[in-house]
Amino acid sequence: MMTPKTKIIIVGGGAGGLELATKLGRKNQAEIILVDRNQSHLWKPLLHEVAAGSLDDGVDALSYLAHARNHYFHFQLGSLIDIDRENKTIKLAAIHDKEGQLLVPERQLDFDILVMALGSVSNDFGTAGVKKHCIFLDNPKQAHRFYDEMLNLFLSYSVRHKPDDKINIAIVGGGATGVELSAELYNAIEQLTSYGFEGLDKEALNVTLVEAGERILPALPIRISTAAHHELTKLGVRVLTQTMVTRADADGLNTKSAEKINADLMVWAAGIKAPDFMQQIGGLETNRINQLVVKPTLQTTLDSTIFAIGDCASCPKKEGGFVPPRAQAAHQMATLCYKNILALLEGKELKEYVYKDYGSLVSLSRFSTVGSLMGNLVRGNMMVEGKIARLVYISLYRMHQIALHGYIKTGLMMLVGSINRIIRPRLKLH
Ligand SMILES: Cc1cc2nc3c(=O)[nH]c(=O)nc-3n(C[C@H](O)[C@H](O)[C@H](O)COP(=O)(O)OP(=O)(O)OC[C@H]3O[C@@H](n4cnc5c(N)ncnc54)[C@H](O)[C@@H]3O)c2cc1C
């Protein structure tokens, strides 16, 4: 008689979870089920490009069902809402259609091993008016909403334009998302001008980037944040540091120093947290931003059959502090989690995760790329800029694609990308 296979559920098919499901599926040693609330995967660091229209996710998104079939795992569409550790089940919310008709009732799936990889959402720190008036860039739906509203603003401006009239866009948070989106907006306006949007030029755009800390890109070396600040200012972005937003209204942002920043469109990209429903989910230990606290083996502190990886995990670093919420960390954690799950199944000792920081690159659209390479790539910490930086920036996405598709298919995808750059418009226009 055949013994039933161990059932491994991975919740969240993002930068970490999808790579893990792909690796485990190939191994074919257990029954692998990937659960995601969306039908398709788009690598999250591309969201600001979707928001500005420089990337069409209709072309780049990957169908979970197709990928699951090709890599020997199962896919279940659904949103996790709870974990029952005693009965080793997870609960998925009911699914409704656009009209609110029930399609699939609430359901439970049982597991032997569970991996939580459901990422993070923006943290508005309870700031008044933010949920109502600002757009977050947490998923493709929100990126589309920004894109549609931006295009509407540009369209109405190009029809009505008068002297001194401006398109005011405010972005809160001077991290990579805020900085990269600011630059993408200038690329978008240049492209739209070239496609015939009348009266629309760089001067029409008034982008304000607001950061509460002393400098933008606070997680990166000071030289890089200075270089990025300089590049943004050159493009025309008003960069406000040491500026705390206290409230968002329909017509703009209010700051602690009582300044009003007028804005027709506002994005909130200041800080992250794991989703609120994760707070003490299943009685597991969580921190103040709802992340699951894990041991260096990536097992949650209170249940060794539940792992957490990526942004939703709070993982201590050997040298102190915690692993940052980054795509490279999610990628590395997926690799170790894969090895540790196999070790657990084979009764071997589990390894500890050591975060390797290869540096950070920030893309200022086609205008520039700045960043630093660190540790294992170069000796010490080296600042890079321009074409080399752009190449390394793109290579982070390539690594993700290689982990999912292998070298040959990734090569073919790069070829299709090059052809698309010739035959498709530079900017999504609808
Ligand atoms: C605009 C932007 C730019 C960025 N740029 C960079 C960069 O240049 N470099 C870098 O290192 N990092 C960057 N990051 C951060 C990086 O995207 C994240 O650290 C990384 O994606 C985290 O991976 P993850 O697997 O933990 O989660 P994600 O990649 O966010 O995946 C989470 C998955 O879980 C699913 N999910 C969520 N909730 C549920 C639920 N309840 N039930 C089922 N499924 C669920 C989601 O649909 C998603 O597919 C950027 C982030 C943003 C927003």
The ligand as a Gaussian input file, in Angstrom:
#p B3LYP/6-31G(d) Opt

LIG

0 1
 C        7.334000      49.205000      -5.804000
 C        8.289000      48.284000      -5.058000
 C        9.626000      48.229000      -5.439000
 C       10.506000      47.359000      -4.772000
 N       11.817000      47.301000      -5.185000
 C       12.666000      46.425000      -4.603000
 C       14.018000      46.316000      -5.065000
 O       14.438000      47.020000      -5.980000
 N       14.829000      45.413000      -4.444000
 C       14.388000      44.604000      -3.424000
 O       15.179000      43.794000      -2.913000
 N       13.116000      44.690000      -2.970000
 C       12.248000      45.581000      -3.523000
 N       10.948000      45.676000      -3.070000
 C       10.514000      44.790000      -1.952000
 C       10.170000      43.398000      -2.490000
 O        9.191000      43.515000      -3.499000
 C        9.657000      42.514000      -1.367000
 O       10.590000      42.497000      -0.317000
 C        9.432000      41.083000      -1.856000
 O        8.504000      41.046000      -2.922000
 C        8.920000      40.203000      -0.697000
 O        8.677000      38.928000      -1.172000
 P        7.583000      38.000000      -0.474000
 O        7.660000      36.672000      -1.163000
 O        7.760000      38.047000       0.993000
 O        6.190000      38.706000      -0.752000
 P        5.519000      39.170000      -2.122000
 O        6.468000      39.131000      -3.239000
 O        4.849000      40.451000      -1.803000
 O        4.424000      38.040000      -2.357000
 C        3.345000      37.845000      -1.477000
 C        2.277000      37.024000      -2.185000
 O        1.287000      36.655000      -1.222000
 C       -0.011000      36.826000      -1.766000
 N       -0.919000      37.059000      -0.651000
 C       -0.985000      38.133000       0.167000
 N       -1.903000      37.955000       1.116000
 C       -2.448000      36.737000       0.899000
 C       -3.462000      35.974000       1.570000
 N       -4.095000      36.412000       2.660000
 N       -3.787000      34.758000       1.075000
 C       -3.164000      34.286000      -0.037000
 N       -2.188000      34.950000      -0.692000
 C       -1.827000      36.161000      -0.220000
 C        0.130000      38.009000      -2.719000
 O       -0.869000      37.982000      -3.715000
 C        1.546000      37.784000      -3.286000
 O        1.505000      36.999000      -4.448000
 C       10.036000      46.552000      -3.689000
 C        8.692000      46.632000      -3.308000
 C        7.821000      47.486000      -3.972000
 C        6.382000      47.564000      -3.533000

